[in-house]
Amino acid sequence: MEKSISPDSQMPDKTGAGKQTFPPDETSESLLQGLLSKSMTVREESFNIVERMSIDHPERLYGDWNFFAQLLTSKNSFHKYEGLKILANLTAVDTENKFEALFETYFGILGDDKTMTAGHAALSAGTIARHNPSLIPRITAKLLDIGRVHRGKQVELVKAYVIEAFGMFVEDATDRQAILDFVRRQLKSDSPRTRKAAEAFLDRWDV
């Protein structure tokens, strides 16, 4: 049986996230430290606030880029997940091109043996590609190589997240044919979720 790779099922309901009141002025140190808390409740509540801020007001977190970058090398999978999600959103305001120095580290997580982190590295690639189209060829190459680089047992499931990411930028991809060929191969995947994702993708883009 496949396991979900998203920790969202363990998080508080986000339906009211758009109504959250963010800390005034600069990001509070306590909020960032909350991401590292040993308390699951504190950590998840802090993440929900920071994630929403990274979407609605990424400029307020850009100065903390290095803090989030350090999370990518954490031994804690949830901390790594936090870094993946927040940094992808911050590429929307990456005027100093800081992501370039992180590119290999970020996409190196595709090779993690943990399904959750590898899957979200793949999924967040779509967000990064939309924010920085110049990276699309390199991102495409990384995602197409998932079958070779991923070391976990659920590589077929991770491919569902690769397909979802492709759907976010395939219109602008120079290697569109390679993407379509990859997705067509997933129609025979051992993962029901990946087969379903491939069918939905091809229904929309294979024209």
C-alpha positions as CSV (number, residue, x, y, z in Angstrom):
1,M,0.0,0.0,0.0
2,E,1.3,3.4,-0.9
3,K,2.0,6.0,1.8
4,S,1.2,9.6,1.5
5,I,4.3,11.8,1.3
6,S,2.7,15.0,2.6
7,P,2.8,15.9,6.3
8,D,-0.3,18.1,5.7
9,S,-2.6,15.4,7.2
10,Q,-0.8,16.0,10.5
11,M,-1.2,19.8,10.4
12,P,-3.9,22.1,11.7
13,D,-6.6,23.1,9.2
14,K,-5.4,25.8,6.9
15,T,-8.7,26.9,5.6
16,G,-8.5,30.1,7.5
17,A,-4.8,30.7,6.6
18,G,-5.7,33.6,4.4
19,K,-7.1,35.5,7.5
20,Q,-4.0,35.1,9.6
21,T,-2.5,38.1,11.2
22,F,1.3,38.2,10.6
23,P,3.8,39.5,13.1
24,P,4.4,43.3,12.6
25,D,7.4,44.6,10.8
26,E,10.3,42.1,10.6
27,T,9.9,38.4,11.0
28,S,10.1,37.6,14.7
29,E,12.9,35.5,15.9
30,S,10.5,33.4,17.9
31,L,8.5,32.5,14.8
32,L,11.6,31.2,13.0
33,Q,12.7,29.4,16.1
34,G,9.3,27.9,16.3
35,L,10.0,26.0,13.1
36,L,12.8,24.2,15.0
37,S,10.7,23.5,18.1
38,K,10.7,20.0,19.5
39,S,6.9,20.5,20.1
40,M,5.0,19.3,17.1
41,T,2.2,21.7,17.8
42,V,4.5,24.8,18.0
43,R,6.4,23.7,14.9
44,E,3.4,23.1,12.8
45,E,1.6,26.3,13.9
46,S,4.8,28.3,13.2
47,F,5.2,26.6,9.8
48,N,1.6,27.4,8.8
49,I,2.1,31.1,9.5
50,V,5.5,31.3,7.8
51,E,4.3,29.3,4.8
52,R,1.4,31.7,4.3
53,M,3.7,34.7,4.7
54,S,6.0,33.2,2.1
55,I,3.2,33.1,-0.4
56,D,1.5,36.4,0.4
57,H,4.4,38.5,1.5
58,P,7.6,36.7,0.4
59,E,9.6,40.0,0.6
60,R,9.2,39.9,4.4
61,L,11.1,36.6,4.6
62,Y,13.7,37.1,1.9
63,G,16.2,38.5,4.4
64,D,16.0,35.2,6.3
65,W,17.0,33.2,3.2
66,N,20.1,31.7,4.8
67,F,18.0,30.4,7.7
68,F,15.8,28.5,5.4
69,A,18.7,27.4,3.2
70,Q,20.3,25.7,6.3
71,L,17.2,23.7,6.8
72,L,17.9,21.8,3.5
73,T,20.8,20.0,5.1
74,S,19.0,19.1,8.4
75,K,18.9,15.5,9.4
76,N,15.3,16.2,10.4
77,S,12.9,15.5,7.5
78,F,10.3,18.0,8.6
79,H,12.9,20.7,8.9
80,K,14.0,19.8,5.4
81,Y,10.4,19.9,4.2
82,E,10.0,23.4,5.7
83,G,13.1,24.6,3.8
84,L,11.9,23.1,0.5
85,K,8.5,24.8,0.7
86,I,9.5,28.2,1.9
87,L,12.5,28.6,-0.4
88,A,10.4,27.7,-3.4
89,N,8.0,30.5,-2.5
90,L,10.8,33.0,-1.9
91,T,12.1,32.5,-5.4
92,A,9.3,34.8,-6.4
93,V,11.4,37.7,-5.0
94,D,14.9,36.4,-5.5
95,T,16.3,39.6,-7.0
96,E,19.8,38.6,-5.9
97,N,19.7,35.2,-7.6
98,K,20.4,33.4,-4.3
99,F,18.8,30.2,-5.5
100,E,21.6,29.6,-8.1
101,A,24.0,28.8,-5.3
102,L,21.5,26.4,-3.8
103,F,20.4,24.7,-7.0
104,E,22.4,21.5,-6.6
105,T,21.7,21.1,-2.9
106,Y,18.0,21.7,-3.4
107,F,17.6,19.2,-6.2
108,G,20.0,16.8,-4.6
109,I,17.1,16.1,-2.2
110,L,15.4,14.3,-5.1
111,G,17.9,11.5,-4.2
112,D,16.8,11.3,-0.6
113,D,15.7,7.9,0.6
114,K,12.8,9.6,2.4
115,T,9.8,9.8,0.2
116,M,8.4,12.9,1.8
117,T,11.4,15.1,1.2
118,A,12.1,13.8,-2.3
119,G,8.5,14.1,-3.3
120,H,8.3,17.7,-2.1
121,A,11.5,18.6,-3.8
122,A,9.9,17.4,-7.0
123,L,6.6,19.2,-6.4
124,S,8.2,22.5,-5.4
125,A,10.2,22.4,-8.6
126,G,7.1,23.6,-10.4
127,T,6.8,26.6,-8.2
128,I,10.5,27.5,-8.7
129,A,10.1,27.1,-12.5
130,R,7.1,29.4,-12.6
131,H,9.0,32.1,-10.6
132,N,12.3,31.7,-12.6
133,P,11.6,30.4,-16.2
134,S,15.3,30.6,-17.0
135,L,15.8,27.5,-14.8
136,I,13.2,25.4,-16.6
137,P,15.7,23.4,-18.8
138,R,17.8,22.5,-15.8
139,I,14.8,21.7,-13.6
140,T,13.3,19.5,-16.3
141,A,16.6,17.5,-16.6
142,K,16.6,16.9,-12.8
143,L,13.0,15.7,-12.8
144,L,13.4,13.5,-15.8
145,D,16.2,11.7,-14.0
146,I,14.1,10.8,-10.9
147,G,14.1,7.1,-11.7
148,R,17.9,7.0,-11.5
149,V,18.6,9.4,-8.6
150,H,15.9,8.6,-6.1
151,R,17.2,6.1,-3.5
152,G,13.9,5.3,-1.7
153,K,11.5,2.5,-2.1
154,Q,8.6,4.6,-3.3
155,V,10.1,6.1,-6.5
156,E,6.9,5.3,-8.4
157,L,4.9,7.4,-6.0
158,V,7.4,10.2,-6.2
159,K,6.9,10.3,-10.0
160,A,3.3,11.5,-9.3
161,Y,4.8,14.6,-7.8
162,V,7.2,15.0,-10.7
163,I,4.2,14.9,-13.1
164,E,2.3,17.5,-11.0
165,A,5.4,19.8,-11.2
166,F,5.6,19.4,-14.9
167,G,2.0,20.5,-15.2
168,M,3.0,23.8,-13.7
169,F,5.5,24.7,-16.5
170,V,5.2,22.4,-19.4
171,E,3.8,25.2,-21.6
172,D,7.1,27.0,-21.3
173,A,9.4,24.0,-21.4
174,T,11.8,23.6,-24.3
175,D,11.9,19.8,-23.7
176,R,8.1,19.4,-23.9
177,Q,8.4,16.2,-25.9
178,A,10.7,14.6,-23.4
179,I,8.2,15.5,-20.7
180,L,5.3,14.0,-22.6
181,D,7.3,10.8,-23.2
182,F,8.2,10.5,-19.5
183,V,4.5,11.0,-18.5
184,R,3.3,8.4,-21.1
185,R,5.6,5.8,-19.6
186,Q,3.9,6.4,-16.2
187,L,0.6,5.1,-17.6
188,K,2.1,1.7,-16.7
189,S,3.4,2.7,-13.3
190,D,3.0,0.4,-10.3
191,S,1.6,3.4,-8.4
192,P,-2.1,4.0,-8.9
193,R,-1.6,7.6,-7.9
194,T,1.0,8.1,-10.6
195,R,-1.1,6.4,-13.2
196,K,-4.0,8.7,-12.4
197,A,-1.7,11.8,-12.5
198,A,-0.3,10.7,-15.9
199,E,-3.8,10.3,-17.3
200,A,-4.9,13.7,-16.1
201,F,-1.7,15.3,-17.4
202,L,-2.0,13.8,-20.8
203,D,-5.7,14.6,-21.1
204,R,-4.8,18.2,-20.7
205,W,-1.4,18.5,-22.4
206,D,-1.0,15.7,-25.0
207,V,-2.7,17.5,-27.9
